[in-house]
């Protein structure tokens, strides 16, 4: 094991400006790949009730599916008692065709000027996951075109990560070629050499996953501090963060395998 750690340290120590730049580009592309993945699962799709179809003094507040009937009734009574609310109607989950499965409140404000304040109060209400009005849905809903764009971004970023990683490993291993030749001549296991390259790819993928998890945590904290509409489910955010870590490690392993395939080149053959 100590021999493997020594080999890994020597390989990482060979990284220079060009290879470091290529690996940084691969890391950025992988981070964007994971960001697209997280956005697809965290941001809700645009609902069947589009903001453009709402009246100037009308809002739709979507309820968390985890909210109990008693809590829904309490929230309904609180809304009815508000001086800026003219009427409230609750729609059951079965009446909604969008991905929002907890039902929603359709709230009519007494005037269009009170919509902004009412929307802010609704977003700060426990159990309300998102709010839509004629002026917009709070910037959290994804239209079908946006989801297609994220899927395209997912593919493009994955390809870019593979491309940059391949060039980075070529540059790194070429600079390390003399050591590789000597190790092969001295009888070092081929599996050990390949493992060192594979671990380098795993480090890149794991680092991208950690960076995304930190970004999600900071975003979640900013939402909780500002009360900007409990738009993201905490449990889902944690789950997406963990899956992103695993996906980052998986992609990193793929990058490492791509780099290990470079070792088959004649440039790394033992010195005759």
C-alpha positions as CSV (number, residue, x, y, z in Angstrom):
1,X,0.0,0.0,0.0
2,X,2.9,2.4,0.8
3,X,4.3,1.7,-2.7
4,X,1.0,2.7,-4.3
5,X,0.8,5.9,-2.2
6,X,4.4,6.7,-3.3
7,X,3.5,6.1,-6.9
8,X,0.3,8.2,-6.7
9,X,2.3,11.1,-5.0
10,X,4.9,11.0,-7.7
11,X,2.3,11.0,-10.5
12,X,0.4,14.0,-8.9
13,X,3.8,15.7,-8.4
14,X,4.4,15.6,-12.2
15,X,1.4,17.8,-12.9
16,X,2.5,21.1,-14.5
17,X,0.8,24.2,-15.9
18,X,-0.6,22.6,-19.1
19,X,-1.9,19.4,-17.4
20,X,-3.2,21.4,-14.5
21,X,-5.1,23.7,-16.8
22,X,-6.6,20.7,-18.7
23,X,-7.6,19.0,-15.5
24,X,-9.1,22.2,-14.2
25,X,-11.2,22.5,-17.3
26,X,-12.3,18.9,-16.9
27,X,-13.3,19.6,-13.3
28,X,-15.3,22.7,-14.3
29,X,-17.1,20.8,-17.1
30,X,-17.8,18.0,-14.6
31,X,-19.1,20.5,-12.1
32,X,-21.4,22.0,-14.7
33,X,-22.6,18.5,-15.6
34,X,-23.5,17.8,-12.0
35,X,-25.1,21.2,-11.7
36,X,-27.4,20.4,-14.7
37,X,-28.2,17.1,-13.1
38,X,-29.1,18.7,-9.8
39,X,-31.2,21.4,-11.4
40,X,-33.3,18.8,-13.3
41,X,-34.2,17.1,-10.0
42,X,-34.4,20.1,-7.7
43,X,-36.2,22.7,-9.7
44,X,-39.9,21.9,-10.3
45,X,-41.4,21.8,-13.8
46,X,-43.7,24.7,-14.8
47,X,-47.1,23.9,-13.6
48,X,-50.3,23.4,-15.6
49,X,-51.4,26.9,-14.3
50,X,-49.1,29.2,-16.1
51,X,-48.4,32.7,-14.7
52,X,-49.7,34.3,-17.9
53,X,-53.2,32.8,-17.3
54,X,-53.5,34.3,-13.8
55,X,-55.2,37.5,-13.0
56,X,-53.3,40.5,-11.8
57,X,-54.5,39.9,-8.2
58,X,-54.4,36.1,-8.3
59,X,-51.7,33.8,-6.8
60,X,-51.3,30.0,-6.8
61,X,-49.5,28.6,-3.7
62,X,-48.4,24.9,-4.0
63,X,-48.6,22.8,-0.8
64,X,-45.9,20.3,0.3
65,X,-47.2,16.7,-0.1
66,X,-45.9,16.1,3.4
67,X,-48.4,18.6,4.9
68,X,-51.2,16.9,6.9
69,X,-54.9,17.7,6.3
70,X,-55.0,19.5,9.7
71,X,-52.1,21.7,8.7
72,X,-53.7,22.5,5.4
73,X,-56.9,23.5,7.1
74,X,-55.0,25.7,9.5
75,X,-53.2,27.4,6.6
76,X,-56.5,27.9,4.8
77,X,-58.0,29.6,7.9
78,X,-55.0,31.8,8.3
79,X,-55.2,32.9,4.7
80,X,-58.9,33.6,4.9
81,X,-58.3,35.8,8.0
82,X,-55.7,38.0,6.2
83,X,-56.9,41.5,5.5
84,X,-55.2,41.5,2.0
85,X,-57.0,38.3,0.9
86,X,-60.4,38.4,-0.8
87,X,-60.9,34.7,-1.3
88,X,-59.1,31.3,-1.0
89,X,-59.8,28.1,-2.8
90,X,-58.0,24.8,-2.2
91,X,-57.5,22.3,-5.0
92,X,-56.9,18.6,-4.1
93,X,-53.8,16.8,-5.5
94,X,-56.1,14.7,-7.8
95,X,-57.3,17.9,-9.5
96,X,-53.7,18.9,-10.5
97,X,-52.0,17.6,-13.6
98,X,-48.5,19.0,-12.8
99,X,-45.7,17.5,-10.7
100,X,-46.9,19.4,-7.7
101,X,-48.6,16.5,-5.7
102,X,-49.6,18.3,-2.6
103,X,-52.5,20.4,-3.9
104,X,-52.6,24.1,-4.1
105,X,-54.3,27.2,-2.8
106,X,-55.7,29.7,-5.3
107,X,-55.6,33.1,-3.5
108,X,-57.3,36.3,-4.7
109,X,-55.7,39.4,-3.3
110,X,-57.9,42.4,-2.7
111,X,-55.8,44.5,-5.1
112,X,-53.0,44.0,-7.5
113,X,-50.7,46.2,-5.4
114,X,-51.0,43.7,-2.5
115,X,-49.9,40.7,-4.6
116,X,-46.1,41.1,-4.0
117,X,-46.5,41.3,-0.2
118,X,-48.9,38.4,-0.1
119,X,-46.6,36.3,-2.3
120,X,-43.7,37.0,0.1
121,X,-45.8,36.0,3.1
122,X,-47.0,32.8,1.3
123,X,-43.4,31.8,0.5
124,X,-42.5,32.2,4.2
125,X,-45.4,30.0,5.2
126,X,-44.4,26.5,6.4
127,X,-45.6,23.9,4.0
128,X,-45.8,26.2,0.9
129,X,-43.2,24.9,-1.6
130,X,-43.7,27.5,-4.4
131,X,-45.8,30.5,-5.3
132,X,-46.9,31.6,-8.8
133,X,-48.4,34.9,-9.8
134,X,-49.0,36.9,-12.9
135,X,-45.6,38.5,-12.5
136,X,-43.8,35.1,-12.4
137,X,-43.3,32.0,-10.4
138,X,-40.4,33.0,-8.3
139,X,-37.8,31.9,-10.7
140,X,-37.8,28.3,-9.6
141,X,-40.1,26.6,-12.2
142,X,-38.5,25.0,-15.3
143,X,-40.3,25.3,-18.6
144,X,-40.1,22.3,-21.0
145,X,-37.6,24.2,-23.1
146,X,-35.5,24.8,-20.1
147,X,-35.5,21.1,-19.2
148,X,-34.5,20.2,-22.7
149,X,-31.7,22.8,-22.5
150,X,-30.5,21.2,-19.2
151,X,-30.5,17.8,-20.8
152,X,-28.4,19.1,-23.7
153,X,-26.1,20.8,-21.3
154,X,-25.7,17.5,-19.4
155,X,-24.5,15.7,-22.5
156,X,-22.3,18.6,-23.7
157,X,-20.6,19.0,-20.3
158,X,-20.0,15.2,-20.0
159,X,-18.3,15.2,-23.4
160,X,-16.2,18.2,-22.6
161,X,-15.1,16.7,-19.3
162,X,-14.0,13.5,-21.1
163,X,-12.2,15.5,-23.8
164,X,-10.3,17.7,-21.4
165,X,-9.5,14.8,-19.1
166,X,-8.1,12.7,-22.0
167,X,-5.8,15.5,-23.1
168,X,-4.8,16.2,-19.5
169,X,-3.9,12.5,-18.9
170,X,-2.0,12.4,-22.1
171,X,0.1,15.4,-21.1
172,X,0.6,14.2,-17.6
173,X,1.5,10.6,-18.5
174,X,3.8,11.7,-21.3
175,X,5.8,13.8,-18.7
176,X,5.8,10.7,-16.5
177,X,6.8,8.3,-19.3
178,X,10.3,7.7,-18.2
179,X,9.2,6.6,-14.7
180,X,6.5,4.4,-16.2
181,X,9.1,2.7,-18.4
182,X,11.4,2.1,-15.5
183,X,8.6,0.7,-13.3
184,X,7.7,-1.7,-16.0
185,X,11.3,-2.8,-16.4
186,X,11.7,-3.3,-12.6
187,X,8.6,-5.5,-12.5
188,X,6.1,-3.1,-10.9
189,X,2.6,-4.5,-11.3
190,X,0.7,-3.1,-14.3
191,X,-2.4,-3.1,-12.1
192,X,-0.7,-0.8,-9.6
193,X,0.3,1.7,-12.4
194,X,-3.3,1.7,-13.8
195,X,-4.7,2.1,-10.3
196,X,-2.7,5.3,-9.7
197,X,-4.1,6.8,-12.9
198,X,-7.6,5.7,-12.0
199,X,-7.4,7.2,-8.6
200,X,-6.4,10.5,-10.1
201,X,-9.6,10.5,-12.1
202,X,-11.6,9.6,-9.1
203,X,-10.1,12.5,-7.2
204,X,-11.3,14.9,-9.9
205,X,-14.8,13.4,-9.9
206,X,-15.0,13.4,-6.1
207,X,-13.8,17.0,-5.9
208,X,-16.5,18.1,-8.3
209,X,-19.2,16.2,-6.3
210,X,-18.0,17.9,-3.1
211,X,-18.0,21.3,-4.7
212,X,-21.6,20.9,-5.8
213,X,-22.7,19.6,-2.4
214,X,-21.2,22.7,-0.8
215,X,-22.9,24.9,-3.4
216,X,-26.2,23.2,-2.6
217,X,-25.7,23.6,1.1
218,X,-24.9,27.3,0.8
219,X,-27.9,27.8,-1.5
220,X,-30.1,26.0,1.0
221,X,-28.8,28.2,3.8
222,X,-29.4,31.4,1.8
223,X,-33.0,30.3,1.2
224,X,-33.7,29.5,4.9
225,X,-32.2,32.9,6.0
226,X,-34.1,35.0,3.5
227,X,-37.3,33.0,3.6
228,X,-37.5,33.2,-0.2
229,X,-40.2,30.7,-0.6
230,X,-39.4,27.2,0.6
231,X,-39.0,26.3,-3.0
232,X,-36.6,23.4,-2.5
233,X,-37.5,20.4,-0.4
234,X,-34.6,19.8,2.1
235,X,-34.9,16.0,1.9
236,X,-34.7,16.1,-1.9
237,X,-31.8,18.6,-1.7
238,X,-29.8,16.2,0.6
239,X,-30.6,13.2,-1.6
240,X,-29.6,15.0,-4.8
241,X,-26.3,16.1,-3.1
242,X,-25.5,12.5,-2.1
243,X,-26.4,11.2,-5.6
244,X,-24.3,14.0,-7.1
245,X,-21.3,12.8,-5.0
246,X,-21.8,9.2,-6.3
247,X,-22.3,10.4,-9.8
248,X,-19.2,12.6,-9.6
249,X,-17.2,9.6,-8.4
250,X,-18.6,7.5,-11.2
251,X,-17.7,10.1,-13.8
252,X,-14.3,10.5,-12.2
253,X,-13.7,6.7,-12.5
254,X,-14.7,7.0,-16.2
255,X,-12.1,9.8,-16.6
256,X,-9.5,7.6,-14.9
257,X,-10.2,4.7,-17.2
258,X,-9.9,7.0,-20.2
259,X,-6.5,8.1,-18.9
260,X,-5.4,4.5,-18.1
261,X,-6.2,3.6,-21.7
262,X,-3.4,6.0,-22.7
263,X,-0.9,3.6,-21.1
264,X,-1.3,1.2,-24.0
265,X,0.6,3.6,-26.3
266,X,4.1,2.5,-27.5
267,X,5.5,5.7,-25.9
268,X,5.2,3.9,-22.5
269,X,6.7,0.6,-23.6
270,X,9.7,-0.6,-21.5
271,X,13.1,0.5,-22.8
272,X,14.5,-2.3,-25.0
